[in-house]
Amino acid sequence: MTVNEKTAAEFIRFLKQFVPLTDTEVRKQLLPIITLREFNKKEIITRAGEVEDYINFINKGLLRKYFKSDEEEHIVQISREGHLISSQESFYTRTPSEYYVESIEPSVLLSISYDDMENMFQQSHNLERLGRLVTVHTMVLKDKWQTSLIMQSPRERFLNFVENHPEIIQRVPQKYLASYLNIKPETFSRFKHLIKNRRSTSVTPIV
């Protein structure tokens, strides 16, 4: 179903980081094409082999994106409220997705379909610029994460993640985080144990 301005407030604030948006652009061009979609825990939102039809803003909940290799899952993204998630390559190229997108928790997404987005871009240069800047933003985040996987040790990745995303540690199953951080499960458990020890012996906790 479509959304009102109150429901889409966080999404609109997110978009206004990139370009100024007029009330007319929000009410007449953006809101009519935003669809609210609700998913239960562990529900598939995008399936590998299918074309991704939506770009999604997480209004509530937690999601993961992963691919399968020999039936083993490899997580490439874990995102919570206030972030975008989709199978981007599939969405923009209109080719079958290599990834699954799945809810970790019950989730509410604000979604825009590919066709609606393209029609919106044709009507407004400002909104077309918005789309380009959002795409660049997500590409930069992806590149930064890929760099951290190469340049940082597993311990450094773990500590940085805990310091920057302490709430996700409590919400995501350990096996998912180990896969996302590219850390062996037993190593992840050891790191987590060290963190607990440091928190119990330190006046100022690290998270």
C-alpha positions, 0 to 999 in steps of 0.5 A: 500500500502507498504511504503518507508523509508521517510514515515516510518521514524517516525515508524523506529525511534520508533522501534530503541528505543528498538534495533539497526536496520541495513539498511538491516533490515529496507529496506529488512525486515521491509519496505516490510511488512509495509502497509499504511492504511488511515481512515476517521473520526469516521471510525471503524478500528477493530470491536469487534467479529473479529480477529485483523489482524494488529498492528498499528503505528499512523503516523497521527491522533488520535484513541480510543479503547473501549468496549461496555457494555449494549450499553455503551462505555468504552474507554480504550485507546486514542492514537495520532501520534507516538504511537501503537494501536491495539486489542492486545489480539486478535492480539497475540492469534488469537481470536475474539476481545473484543474491537473496534478501531476507528479513532477520526480524519482522520488518517494514520496508518502504519500497520504490519499483524500478518502473516508478523510479524511472518515470519519476526521473523523467519528470524531474531533473532534481529527483534524477540527480537524487537517484544518482547521488544515492547510487554513488553513496551506496557504491562508496559504502560497498567499496569501503566495506570491501576494502576493510575485508582486504586491509583489516585483520579479522580482529580489527574488523570485529572491533570496528564493527562492535564499536560502530554498530553495538546494537546489531551485535545484540540483534543478529545471530552470531553465525550471520555476523561471523559470515558477514565479517568473514571470520571463522565462527570459532574465532568470532566466539573467541573475540566476543568472549574477550570483549565480554571480559574487557567490559567486565573489568573496565570502568568504561565499556568499549560498546 
